[in-house]
Amino acid sequence: MQKKKMLIYAHYYIPDTASTGQILRELAEGMLNQFDITVICVVPSYLGTIEDCYKTKKYYEEIINGVKVLRIRVPEFSKTNKKSRIINIVSYFFGAMMATFKVGKMDYVFSISQPPILGGLLGVWGKWVKHAKYIYNIQDFNPEQVLAVGYSKSKLVTDVMMWFDKFSCKRSNLIITVGRDIVETVKHRFKGKKVPKTVMINNWIDEKEIYPLPGDHPGVQEFKKKYGLDGKFVIMYSGNIGLYYDLESLIKVLKYFRKGYTQKGVYEPGPKTTDGREVVFAFVGAGSVLDKLVAYVDKHHIENIVFIPYQDKRDLIYSLNAGDVHWCVNAKGIKGVSCPSKAYGIMAAGKAIIGVLESGTEVRGLIEECNCGKCCEPGDYVGVADIIRWFIENSDNVEVKQMGMNGRKYLEEKLTRDVSIRRYVEEISNL
């Protein structure tokens, strides 16, 4: 029996390190037994730069692990320059529209909510051009996310964004969200009337690629030594250092756990765990607020905060295992709008979580259900400090290690890649 054909619009795709690109790569490869899959995406450029080999043609065709990939050349950009980012995103949007004519007949069109609004509109375009059934995968809700962080102050702009994204939702044959609270946002958008068919399927991380390693594992030790973490108690943030995580405020809390000279020239030795380890806060990744965090640390001479670049996917297991405790955070107002998938990687590595997440959100619910960390509300900076202090004071307590193992066990039972991909296949095949 001939497999049905599916077109996936993915802003970023392997080898780019964007979390949505990684999810879509594993989803595409995981559905190859059921569907013949083509991905339209940009040339590798998540960090803004483009290799010379991708600068000579408009389109590039590849086959990666059985998935056909059609890449679009886009301009380089800076994550801190709003204008260059907009030009880059719009170039992808129109390039993907034109690339749709190059990929032949399709039975299904699948798009995600990235870039904001445009991802949904691409899916509608693909549905019309290919006369296909359309699946809209909502990872982040916009303009709700824009409103939550005040990225745009124009009501006209956000109203137009809302109209277009509701337009995309209405024309989908199926909406798949990644959190129960996001399902509620869909219902709220349509005030409970004529709500498009919507299901929730968790994101995941490949539990066979990311798993707990001992602290003396050579890969973990090499990572720690490379970035000055050897022998330290590491509280780690790993992922996009962007607008939606309140990191500019959270890093101010870390000033009270500082090591280094104050602006008055007084040296602060920094806290130590009960077993004598110095405490270090590691930020692994890149994003639009990274420069502001670096500037804050430099200004306040905080020596126990380190910044580490994005790690290749093959090295992620070592960086995640190098942390003793991990942050999983969202800004206030993100409930029902976004679901931080970094939690799955932390749980896979068997590490405890500091969750700065609103009550009723998908990931906070998971953390509390399986007791794999401690949580407080976004904006509760006293609560954040108390949780940090608790982990420092209990660093050698069996309870901390047990939290990490609780998360790993829960993930193995309920949040594996195979379980989620099987549900994607079932929901799409039943359309």
LINSULCOR-V948698 format. One record per pair of residues at least 24 apart in sequence whose C-alpha atoms are under 7 Angstrom apart, sorted by the first residue. I is the first residue (numbers start at 1). J is the second residue. D is the distance in Angstrom with one decimal. If there is no record, write none. Layout:
<<I & J & D> <I & J & D>>
//
This chain:
<<3 & 34 & 6.1> <3 & 35 & 5.2> <3 & 36 & 6.0> <4 & 35 & 5.1> <4 & 36 & 6.0> <4 & 107 & 6.1> <5 & 35 & 5.6> <5 & 36 & 4.6> <5 & 37 & 5.9> <5 & 106 & 5.0> <5 & 107 & 5.2> <5 & 108 & 6.4> <6 & 35 & 6.3> <6 & 36 & 6.1> <6 & 37 & 4.9> <6 & 38 & 6.3> <6 & 106 & 5.7> <6 & 107 & 5.9> <6 & 108 & 4.6> <6 & 109 & 5.7> <7 & 37 & 6.0> <7 & 38 & 5.0> <7 & 39 & 5.9> <7 & 106 & 6.5> <7 & 108 & 6.3> <7 & 109 & 4.8> <7 & 110 & 6.0> <8 & 38 & 6.2> <8 & 39 & 4.7> <8 & 40 & 6.3> <8 & 109 & 6.0> <8 & 110 & 4.7> <8 & 111 & 5.8> <9 & 39 & 5.9> <9 & 40 & 5.0> <9 & 41 & 6.3> <9 & 110 & 6.4> <9 & 111 & 4.9> <10 & 39 & 6.6> <10 & 40 & 6.0> <10 & 41 & 5.0> <10 & 111 & 6.8> <10 & 112 & 7.0> <11 & 41 & 4.9> <11 & 42 & 6.0> <11 & 114 & 6.6> <11 & 115 & 6.8> <12 & 41 & 5.7> <12 & 42 & 6.0> <12 & 46 & 7.0> <13 & 41 & 6.4> <15 & 44 & 6.6> <16 & 44 & 5.6> <16 & 45 & 6.8> <16 & 46 & 5.7> <17 & 46 & 6.9> <18 & 46 & 6.7> <27 & 421 & 6.2> <29 & 67 & 6.7> <30 & 421 & 6.5> <31 & 425 & 6.8> <37 & 67 & 5.7> <37 & 68 & 6.4> <38 & 67 & 6.1> <38 & 68 & 4.6> <38 & 69 & 5.8> <39 & 68 & 6.2> <39 & 69 & 4.8> <39 & 70 & 6.1> <40 & 69 & 6.1> <40 & 70 & 4.9> <40 & 71 & 5.9> <40 & 96 & 6.5> <41 & 70 & 6.4> <41 & 71 & 5.0> <41 & 72 & 6.2> <42 & 71 & 4.9> <42 & 72 & 4.6> <42 & 73 & 6.1> <42 & 74 & 6.7> <42 & 92 & 6.5> <43 & 71 & 5.2> <43 & 72 & 5.7> <43 & 73 & 5.6> <48 & 76 & 5.3> <48 & 77 & 4.7> <48 & 78 & 5.6> <48 & 79 & 6.8> <49 & 76 & 5.3> <49 & 77 & 6.8> <50 & 76 & 6.3> <79 & 287 & 6.3> <79 & 288 & 5.1> <80 & 288 & 5.1> <89 & 115 & 7.0> <93 & 118 & 6.7> <97 & 122 & 6.8> <100 & 126 & 6.8> <105 & 130 & 6.2> <106 & 130 & 5.8> <106 & 132 & 6.2> <107 & 132 & 4.8> <107 & 133 & 6.4> <108 & 132 & 5.0> <108 & 133 & 4.8> <108 & 134 & 5.9> <109 & 133 & 6.1> <109 & 134 & 4.8> <109 & 135 & 6.2> <110 & 134 & 5.9> <110 & 135 & 4.8> <110 & 136 & 6.1> <111 & 135 & 6.6> <111 & 136 & 5.3> <111 & 137 & 6.1> <112 & 136 & 5.9> <112 & 137 & 4.5> <112 & 138 & 5.7> <112 & 139 & 6.8> <113 & 137 & 6.4> <113 & 138 & 5.0> <113 & 139 & 5.9> <113 & 140 & 6.1> <116 & 142 & 6.0> <117 & 142 & 6.7> <117 & 161 & 6.5> <117 & 164 & 6.7> <117 & 165 & 5.5> <120 & 165 & 6.5> <120 & 168 & 5.3> <121 & 168 & 5.8> <124 & 168 & 6.2> <124 & 171 & 6.6> <133 & 173 & 6.1> <134 & 172 & 5.0> <134 & 173 & 5.2> <134 & 174 & 6.7> <135 & 172 & 5.8> <135 & 173 & 5.9> <135 & 174 & 4.9> <135 & 175 & 5.9> <136 & 172 & 6.1> <136 & 174 & 6.3> <136 & 175 & 4.8> <136 & 176 & 6.2> <137 & 175 & 5.8> <137 & 176 & 4.7> <137 & 177 & 5.9> <138 & 176 & 6.1> <138 & 177 & 4.9> <139 & 177 & 6.2> <139 & 178 & 6.1> <139 & 338 & 6.4> <140 & 337 & 5.6> <140 & 338 & 4.5> <141 & 337 & 4.7> <141 & 338 & 6.4> <144 & 337 & 6.3> <145 & 334 & 6.4> <145 & 337 & 6.0> <148 & 333 & 5.0> <148 & 334 & 6.3> <149 & 244 & 6.5> <169 & 196 & 6.7> <170 & 196 & 6.0> <173 & 197 & 6.9> <174 & 198 & 6.0> <175 & 199 & 6.4> <176 & 200 & 5.6> <176 & 201 & 6.7> <177 & 201 & 6.3> <178 & 202 & 4.9> <178 & 203 & 6.0> <178 & 339 & 6.8> <179 & 339 & 6.5> <179 & 362 & 5.2> <180 & 362 & 6.0> <181 & 335 & 6.8> <181 & 336 & 4.4> <181 & 361 & 5.8> <181 & 362 & 6.2> <182 & 336 & 4.2> <182 & 337 & 5.9> <184 & 336 & 6.9> <185 & 336 & 5.6> <201 & 420 & 6.2> <202 & 415 & 6.9> <202 & 420 & 6.4> <203 & 341 & 6.5> <204 & 344 & 5.8> <204 & 415 & 6.1> <204 & 416 & 6.1> <204 & 417 & 5.5> <205 & 344 & 5.8> <205 & 345 & 5.8> <205 & 417 & 6.2> <206 & 416 & 6.8> <206 & 417 & 5.7> <207 & 348 & 5.8> <207 & 416 & 6.6> <210 & 317 & 5.1> <210 & 345 & 6.9> <210 & 348 & 5.7> <210 & 349 & 5.9> <211 & 317 & 6.9> <211 & 348 & 5.2> <211 & 349 & 4.5> <211 & 350 & 6.9> <212 & 321 & 6.6> <212 & 349 & 4.4> <212 & 350 & 5.4> <213 & 321 & 6.3> <219 & 318 & 5.7> <220 & 318 & 4.7> <220 & 319 & 6.8> <220 & 321 & 6.5> <220 & 322 & 5.7> <223 & 318 & 6.7> <223 & 319 & 6.5> <224 & 322 & 6.4> <231 & 277 & 6.5> <232 & 277 & 5.2> <232 & 278 & 5.1> <232 & 279 & 5.9> <232 & 280 & 6.5> <233 & 277 & 5.8> <233 & 278 & 6.0> <233 & 279 & 4.8> <233 & 280 & 6.1> <233 & 324 & 6.3> <234 & 279 & 6.1> <234 & 280 & 5.1> <234 & 281 & 5.9> <234 & 282 & 6.8> <234 & 323 & 4.9> <234 & 324 & 5.2> <234 & 325 & 6.6> <235 & 280 & 6.3> <235 & 281 & 4.9> <235 & 282 & 6.3> <235 & 323 & 5.8> <235 & 324 & 6.0> <235 & 325 & 4.9> <235 & 326 & 5.6> <236 & 281 & 5.7> <236 & 282 & 4.7> <236 & 283 & 5.9> <236 & 323 & 5.4> <236 & 325 & 6.3> <236 & 326 & 4.7> <236 & 327 & 6.1> <237 & 282 & 6.2> <237 & 283 & 4.8> <237 & 284 & 6.0> <237 & 326 & 5.8> <237 & 327 & 5.1> <238 & 283 & 6.0> <238 & 284 & 4.6> <238 & 285 & 6.0> <239 & 284 & 6.3> <239 & 285 & 5.1> <239 & 342 & 7.0> <240 & 285 & 5.8> <240 & 286 & 5.7> <240 & 287 & 5.5> <241 & 285 & 6.3> <241 & 286 & 5.2> <241 & 287 & 4.4> <241 & 288 & 6.5> <241 & 289 & 6.0> <241 & 290 & 5.8> <242 & 287 & 4.8> <242 & 288 & 5.0> <242 & 289 & 5.4> <243 & 288 & 6.8> <243 & 289 & 6.6> <244 & 330 & 6.0> <244 & 331 & 5.5> <245 & 329 & 5.7> <245 & 330 & 4.2> <245 & 331 & 4.6> <246 & 330 & 6.6> <246 & 331 & 4.8> <248 & 293 & 6.4> <253 & 381 & 6.7> <253 & 385 & 6.6> <255 & 302 & 7.0> <258 & 302 & 5.6> <258 & 304 & 6.3> <259 & 302 & 5.6> <259 & 303 & 5.2> <259 & 304 & 5.4> <260 & 301 & 5.8> <260 & 302 & 5.2> <260 & 303 & 5.1> <261 & 301 & 5.8> <262 & 300 & 6.3> <262 & 301 & 6.5> <263 & 300 & 6.4> <273 & 392 & 5.3> <273 & 393 & 5.8> <273 & 395 & 6.3> <274 & 393 & 6.1> <275 & 396 & 6.9> <279 & 304 & 7.0> <280 & 304 & 4.7> <280 & 305 & 5.9> <281 & 305 & 4.7> <281 & 306 & 6.3> <282 & 306 & 4.9> <282 & 307 & 6.0> <283 & 307 & 4.9> <283 & 308 & 6.0> <284 & 308 & 4.6> <284 & 309 & 5.6> <284 & 310 & 5.9> <285 & 309 & 5.0> <285 & 310 & 4.3> <286 & 310 & 6.6> <320 & 346 & 6.8> <320 & 349 & 6.4> <321 & 349 & 6.0> <324 & 351 & 6.4> <325 & 351 & 5.9> <325 & 352 & 5.1> <325 & 353 & 5.8> <326 & 351 & 6.9> <326 & 352 & 6.4> <326 & 353 & 5.0> <326 & 354 & 6.0> <327 & 353 & 5.8> <327 & 354 & 4.8> <327 & 355 & 6.2> <328 & 353 & 6.6> <328 & 354 & 6.1> <328 & 355 & 4.9> <328 & 356 & 6.4> <329 & 355 & 5.8> <329 & 356 & 4.6> <329 & 357 & 5.8> <330 & 356 & 6.3> <330 & 357 & 5.7> <330 & 378 & 6.9> <331 & 378 & 5.9> <332 & 378 & 5.1> <332 & 379 & 6.7> <335 & 361 & 5.6> <336 & 361 & 6.7> <339 & 363 & 6.7> <347 & 404 & 6.6> <347 & 407 & 4.6> <347 & 408 & 4.9> <347 & 411 & 6.7> <348 & 408 & 5.1> <348 & 411 & 6.7> <349 & 408 & 6.9> <350 & 404 & 4.2> <350 & 405 & 5.0> <350 & 407 & 6.2> <350 & 408 & 5.0> <351 & 404 & 3.9> <352 & 400 & 6.4> <352 & 403 & 5.3> <352 & 404 & 4.4> <370 & 406 & 6.0> <370 & 407 & 6.3> <370 & 410 & 6.5> <371 & 403 & 6.0> <371 & 406 & 6.5> <372 & 403 & 4.1> <372 & 404 & 5.5> <372 & 406 & 5.5> <372 & 407 & 5.0> <373 & 403 & 5.9>>
//
